[in-house]
Amino acid sequence: MSKPTITVGIDVGSGAVKCVVMSVDGDATKILAHHFARIRKRDIYAVVEDVFGKAVHEAGVDAVDYI
């Protein structure tokens, strides 16, 4: 039995940052967590880091295989 691949998708738009953490095992894909935040007048890099960190923490994974 193979270990599932942990994949993260990030969308940085003009108004919000969205992130999803998925487990991919062959044909089976499962969403483990997702998070989003509006950018407003905040530093975009800080928002990306915050959203990514919260989604990965919520997913409960130790490592990410693919972003």
C-alpha positions in Angstrom: 0.0 0.0 0.0 1.4 3.4 -1.0 1.5 6.5 1.0 -0.9 9.2 -0.2 0.6 12.4 -1.7 -0.2 15.6 0.3 -0.9 18.4 -2.2 -1.6 22.1 -1.5 -3.2 24.5 -3.9 -3.0 28.2 -3.4 -4.9 31.0 -5.2 -3.7 34.5 -4.7 -6.2 36.9 -6.2 -6.6 40.6 -6.1 -8.9 40.5 -3.1 -8.4 37.2 -1.3 -6.0 34.3 -0.7 -7.4 30.8 -0.8 -5.7 27.5 0.1 -6.7 23.8 0.0 -4.8 20.8 1.4 -5.6 17.5 -0.3 -4.6 13.9 0.0 -4.2 12.1 -3.3 -3.9 8.3 -3.4 -4.2 6.9 -6.9 -7.7 7.8 -8.1 -8.9 8.8 -4.6 -8.7 12.5 -3.7 -9.8 13.8 -0.3 -9.9 17.5 0.9 -8.2 17.6 4.3 -8.6 21.3 5.0 -9.2 24.7 3.3 -8.8 28.3 4.5 -9.2 31.8 3.0 -8.6 35.4 4.0 -9.3 38.7 2.4 -6.2 40.8 1.7 -7.6 44.2 2.4 -4.7 46.6 3.1 -2.4 43.9 4.6 1.0 42.7 3.3 0.2 40.1 0.7 3.1 37.9 1.7 1.9 37.8 5.4 -1.6 36.9 4.3 -0.3 34.0 2.1 1.9 32.7 4.9 -1.0 32.9 7.4 -3.5 31.2 5.1 -1.1 28.5 4.1 0.0 27.8 7.7 -3.6 27.7 9.0 -4.7 25.3 6.2 -1.8 22.9 6.8 -2.3 23.0 10.6 -6.0 22.3 10.2 -5.2 19.4 7.9 -2.9 17.9 10.6 -0.1 17.0 8.2 3.6 16.9 9.0 4.9 17.5 5.5 3.6 18.6 2.1 4.7 16.7 -1.0 3.5 19.1 -3.7 2.5 22.8 -3.9 
